[in-house]
Amino acid sequence: MDKSYHCPVEVTVEILGGKWKSRILWELHHTPLRFGELNRKVPAITKKMLAQCLQELERDELIIRSEYHEKVLRVEYELSDYGRSTIPLISHMSSWGSQHLKRENIGAKRKSI
């Protein structure tokens, strides 16, 4: 890393931040997936953005890209051991997000009364 950081949260947000990276990691924590499978599991992402996120996650050593030379080249993505260390954090983010959505629903009901 060439950039200097002033806070550990800053680097965490830079590595896992954005709309898609944590979602991609979450999908990969279940099983290795091919590009098309990931694209179906995260349908709102464009193929270009998915490719860019996968390259960045591989660069940051959070995922492993494996090529299988068969009749047709098959490429799979899976979490690295280092990438697995993000799952508890992403799980906490999921729990917090669920609580926030419930809170928002309660707030929306109060506003409409």
Secondary structure, DSSP 8 states (H G I E B T S, - for coil): --S--S-HHHHHHHHH-SSSHHHHHHHHTTS-EEHHHHHHHSTTS-HHHHHHHHHHHHHTTSEEEEEE-SSS-EEEEEE-HHHHTTHHHHHHHHHHHHHHHHHHHHHHHHHH-
